[in-house]
Amino acid sequence: MSNNKNGYEIRTDILGMAKELVMEEYHSSRSHWEQTAARDATGRLLDPGPVPPGIEKVLEIANRMYDFVNLSKK
């Protein structure tokens, strides 16, 4: 059995890694925001906090990761 992956499999793996990385960063910043954000007298947060990342951010990171993989082949 071969462990070599084709281009589609590699890009799929990189996309998954990028999504995981972006979401970890978002959850970390959201956690920090929840602990430090201003609250009203009832304890409710006063501002909406960090916006969840969209597909554009995931694709940006995935492309940067893919570029890194391509550079290491040269």
N, C-alpha and C positions, 0 to 999 in steps of 0.2 A: 504494500500500500504506500502510495506517495504522499509526502507531507507538503508538496509544493502546491501553492494556491494560485488560482488564476487571478487576473486583474480585478474581476468583479468581486471575488471573495475577499481580496485584500481591501478594496474600497469599502465593502460592507463592514468588515472588521474595524477599519479606521473610523467609519461613520459612527459605529457603536461606541468606540472609545471616546470620540469627540463628544457625543451626547452625554456619556457618563461624566466626563470631565467638566463640561459646562454645567450640568445639573449639580454636581458636587460643589462647584464654586457658588452657584445660586443658593443652595441650601445653607452653605456656610455663611454667606453674606446675610441671608434672611435670618438665620439664628442670631448672628451678631446684632442685627437691627432690632430684633424682638427684645433682646436683653438691654439695649441702650436707648431705644426710642422713647420720646416723650409720651406720657399718658395723661389722661384726664383724671378727675377725682374718683371716677368709678374703676379706673384701671385700664380703660380701653385705650388702644393706640391712637394717636392723633393723626398720623399720616399713613398712607397705604403701603409704604415700604418698597423694597426692590421689586421690579417687574420681572416675571419669569422670562427666561430667554426664549427667543423664537428660533425658527429653523434657520434664519439667516446667520445667527451666531454659531449654531452647531456646524453649518456648512463652512463658515469662515475658519473655524478651528480644524475641521476635517481636512480642508484644503491645505492648511499650513502643515498638518501632520503628514499628508500625502506627499507634499513637496519635500519634506524632510526624508521620507522613505526613498523618493526618487533621487535625491542628492547622494544618499549613501550608496546607491548602485553604481555611481560614476567612478 
